[in-house]
């Protein structure tokens, strides 16, 4: 079994490609049931045929969910927290029958406390024609191999003066 990467093992420019997944009509219908989003563009073939797409389109947020899922093991990292998504773009429609994969690239690393560091990942959802259909930045907190030590600097010392008063010296 592959061990999860730690913050120190990740470098700007590292890239991974996930396994693929083919979109089914069942996926789209289940997502509509789960979210309550029964927009006709997604679930009504006759209506969708009259749109510029010519057929039903998968929900954009379903694509985003696939990015999170497919990308979660490409790479497998010791994630402490999901911090956010920046600059997410829905660039092209996703259709039933499309086969998708995620391309992930580390674009920024930030120190962030003793136990972990922030990793900013550019994630692209790519279809079978090599077209990027969605893209943006995921921000996560990734565990360090060893937590950083607490600062061992002594606290500022109090220096006594006459009259029982003390003052801080820096």
C-alpha positions, 0 to 999 in steps of 0.5 A: 500500500502506498504511503501518504506524502507529507508536506516535506515530500511535496515540491512546486512543479510536481505533477500527477494524473489520476485514473479515469472515470466515465460519466453515466446517466445514473451519475447525473440522476443520482446527483440531481436526487442528492442535491435537488437540482433537477434543472432540465438541462441536466435531466430532460433529453428533449429540452436539452436537445433544444439548447446549444449543447444539444444533449444533457449536460452533467452538473458543474458541481458534479464535475467539481466533486469528481475533481476532489475524488479523483484527485484525492489519490493522485497524489495520496497525501496526509491531508489535515484540512481542506482550506478552499478553492480559488479561481475555479472555472467551468470551461466546457460542458461535461456530457454523459459518456465523457471519460474524465481524469484529473491533472494535478500540479503543485503551484505553491507551498506555504509554511503554516504552523507546527504540524502542517503546511499549505499546499496549493494545487492546480487541478484540471478536469480533462475529458477524453479529447484532452480538453480541460473542462474545469480548472482552478486551485485547491488549497489544503493543509498537509501534515509534516513528517515531524511537527516543528518544535515549539520556539525555545526562546526565553520569555522577556525577563523582568528587571527589578528597580527600586520601589518594588516595580519592575519593567520589561526589557527587550 
